[in-house]
Amino acid sequence: MFVVEKVTYKVSEDNPEWTVAHRLAWIDSSVFGFGHAIKAFGLDRFKKNCGKMTGGFNYVLAHMFPATASLINPNFAQLTLDMNNFDEPMTKLSHAAEDLQHSFQDKAEKMKDAAKKATDLAKKKAYAACQPNQS
């Protein structure tokens, strides 16, 4: 799975002193048979992380330009960042990725087993067809 994100910054039409960020994302997967499920998973994760991304972006801007941030929104001037909370979402994401990988491995094993059984059955039928009737 890969994600391409594009952010375009432009001057606001309402107020030329403001900047507007327009975010776009493309999610794609080339895994045969599971592409749609992986894309849906990626889209869901992207939606969940957009709020965190915006909060982090506002945090950086508030600390780079504290005077401007306090004029726009007094809460921005008081933003604090707890670095310990960054590990939790990554842990959840890695667990979700591991679960997805195990699910794919389980499905692959089941498909291999079914193919092996079908091969064995076909060999038995072919062998039986080649043998004269033994009565």
ChimeraX attribute file (.defattr): number of C-alpha atoms within 10 A of each C-alpha:
attribute: neighborCount
match mode: 1-to-1
recipient: residues
	/A:1	12
	/A:2	12
	/A:3	14
	/A:4	9
	/A:5	10
	/A:6	12
	/A:7	11
	/A:8	9
	/A:9	11
	/A:10	12
	/A:11	12
	/A:12	12
	/A:13	10
	/A:14	7
	/A:15	9
	/A:16	10
	/A:17	8
	/A:18	10
	/A:19	12
	/A:20	14
	/A:21	12
	/A:22	10
	/A:23	11
	/A:24	10
	/A:25	11
	/A:26	12
	/A:27	16
	/A:28	16
	/A:29	15
	/A:30	12
	/A:31	11
	/A:32	7
	/A:33	8
	/A:34	11
	/A:35	14
	/A:36	14
	/A:37	12
	/A:38	19
	/A:39	19
	/A:40	13
	/A:41	16
	/A:42	19
	/A:43	17
	/A:44	11
	/A:45	12
	/A:46	15
	/A:47	10
	/A:48	11
	/A:49	13
	/A:50	12
	/A:51	11
	/A:52	13
	/A:53	12
	/A:54	11
	/A:55	15
	/A:56	14
	/A:57	11
	/A:58	16
	/A:59	20
	/A:60	15
	/A:61	15
	/A:62	23
	/A:63	16
	/A:64	11
	/A:65	12
	/A:66	16
	/A:67	13
	/A:68	15
	/A:69	19
	/A:70	14
	/A:71	11
	/A:72	11
	/A:73	11
	/A:74	14
	/A:75	11
	/A:76	21
	/A:77	20
	/A:78	14
	/A:79	14
	/A:80	10
	/A:81	12
	/A:82	6
	/A:83	8
	/A:84	7
	/A:85	9
	/A:86	11
	/A:87	10
	/A:88	11
	/A:89	12
	/A:90	11
	/A:91	11
	/A:92	11
	/A:93	13
	/A:94	12
	/A:95	12
	/A:96	13
	/A:97	13
	/A:98	12
	/A:99	12
	/A:100	14
	/A:101	12
	/A:102	12
	/A:103	12
	/A:104	13
	/A:105	12
	/A:106	12
	/A:107	12
	/A:108	12
	/A:109	12
	/A:110	12
	/A:111	12
	/A:112	12
	/A:113	12
	/A:114	12
	/A:115	12
	/A:116	12
	/A:117	12
	/A:118	12
	/A:119	12
	/A:120	12
	/A:121	12
	/A:122	12
	/A:123	12
	/A:124	12
	/A:125	12
	/A:126	11
	/A:127	10
	/A:128	11
	/A:129	10
	/A:130	9
	/A:131	9
	/A:132	7
	/A:133	7
	/A:134	4
	/A:135	3
